[in-house]
Amino acid sequence: MKPIQFYDLLLPALGEKAWSPNTYKTRFTLNIKKLPYETTWVTFKEIYTLIPDITKTGNPPTVPIIVDTEKEKAIQDSLKIAQYLEVTYPESPSLFHGDEELHRSFQATFDTRLVLHLICIIVLKVVKACGDEAAQARFREVREAKYGKTVEQFAGDPEDHIKQIHEVLKDTRKILAEKPYLTGSKVGWADITLASQLRTVDALDHELFDSRILDDTNGGKSLREWYERMSVYA
Ligand SMILES: N[C@@H](CCC(=O)N[C@@H](CS)C(=O)NCC(=O)O)C(=O)O
C-alpha cells in the first residue's frame, strides 16, 4: 500500500518533533493501526496557505489532515480520520473494538475537563516556540481574540491547573491500576485521546510533566506505567 500522507504541526523551536494534541491523535492512530505513512510538517501559518488546497472543502483549515493516496481521499479532523481508517482498513488493529461510544465517552471527559488545564500550563512555551517575532505576534493575536484575554491571563497559575489535572485524573488512575488500557486489555481511541493530550505537556516541558503530572500525589504509578506502554505507539 502507498504511504498515507499525514500533515502534522511544526513548532520551529522543537524541530520535527510531534507535540500537538490533535495531530498526535492521528499519529497514534496510524501507529496503532500499523499503516504506512509519511509526515509533512506545516507551521501555524502554513495551515492557512497549504491545507485548503488539499481538503478543497472550504471548511476552516486545521491539522491533522491525511491524504489516503491509495484511495485519493483527503480527510480532516482526528476523529473523522480514525473513523475513516477503522472502516477502510478493518484488517489492521481496531481503535474502537466495536464500542465507539465507550471510547468517545472517555474523549468527551478529557476534552471537557482536562485538556484546557494541560494547554494552560504550556501555552507560553508554545508562544516562544512557534517561530519568529511575527509568528509569535500572530499566534498571540489569534488566541487573545479567541479567549478575550492576554495569553498570560489565559495561562493563569500553573499550580491551580496542576491541582485540577490531578483531580480529573483520579478516576483514570484507578482504572489503569486494574487494566492495562482505559477500556480493558486492548489499546484504543480512549487511550489515544488521553495520551495525545499528555504528550503535548511532555514535549513542551518534560521536567514539569515527569515530576508533577505523571505520578499521583501519593506516588501512585499507574498512569506513568500506562504512559510508558503507550510510548511504543507515539
Ligand atoms: N477537532 C479537530 C481540531 C483540530 C485543531 O484545532 N487543530 C489545531 C492544531 S492542534 C489547528 O489546526 N489550529 C489552527 C490554528 O490554530 O490556527 C481535530 O480533532 O482534528
Ligand as a Chemical Component Dictionary entry (heavy atoms), coordinates in Angstrom:
data_LIG
# 
_chem_comp.id                   LIG 
_chem_comp.type                 NON-POLYMER 
_chem_comp.pdbx_formal_charge   0 
_chem_comp.three_letter_code    LIG 
# 
loop_
_chem_comp_atom.comp_id 
_chem_comp_atom.atom_id 
_chem_comp_atom.alt_atom_id 
_chem_comp_atom.type_symbol 
_chem_comp_atom.charge 
_chem_comp_atom.model_Cartn_x 
_chem_comp_atom.model_Cartn_y 
_chem_comp_atom.model_Cartn_z 
_chem_comp_atom.pdbx_ordinal 
LIG N1  N1  N 0 -11.381 18.772 16.001 1  
LIG C1  C1  C 0 -10.159 18.951 15.247 2  
LIG C2  C2  C 0 -9.365  20.098 15.843 3  
LIG C3  C3  C 0 -8.146  20.405 15.005 4  
LIG C4  C4  C 0 -7.404  21.628 15.510 5  
LIG O1  O1  O 0 -7.962  22.537 16.138 6  
LIG N2  N2  N 0 -6.115  21.649 15.189 7  
LIG C5  C5  C 0 -5.293  22.781 15.556 8  
LIG C6  C6  C 0 -3.867  22.330 15.788 9  
LIG S1  S1  S 0 -3.742  21.293 17.215 10 
LIG C7  C7  C 0 -5.266  23.744 14.393 11 
LIG O2  O2  O 0 -5.125  23.324 13.256 12 
LIG N3  N3  N 0 -5.407  25.026 14.677 13 
LIG C8  C8  C 0 -5.371  26.047 13.673 14 
LIG C9  C9  C 0 -4.865  27.335 14.276 15 
LIG O3  O3  O 0 -4.553  27.353 15.461 16 
LIG O4  O4  O 0 -4.780  28.301 13.561 17 
LIG C10 C10 C 0 -9.352  17.642 15.262 18 
LIG O5  O5  O 0 -9.506  16.857 16.203 19 
LIG O6  O6  O 0 -8.637  17.388 14.307 20 
# 
loop_
_chem_comp_bond.comp_id 
_chem_comp_bond.atom_id_1 
_chem_comp_bond.atom_id_2 
_chem_comp_bond.value_order 
_chem_comp_bond.pdbx_ordinal 
LIG N1  C1  SING 1  
LIG C1  C2  SING 2  
LIG C1  C10 SING 3  
LIG C2  C3  SING 4  
LIG C3  C4  SING 5  
LIG C4  O1  DOUB 6  
LIG C4  N2  SING 7  
LIG N2  C5  SING 8  
LIG C5  C6  SING 9  
LIG C5  C7  SING 10 
LIG C6  S1  SING 11 
LIG C7  O2  DOUB 12 
LIG C7  N3  SING 13 
LIG N3  C8  SING 14 
LIG C8  C9  SING 15 
LIG C9  O3  DOUB 16 
LIG C9  O4  SING 17 
LIG C10 O5  DOUB 18 
LIG C10 O6  SING 19 
# 
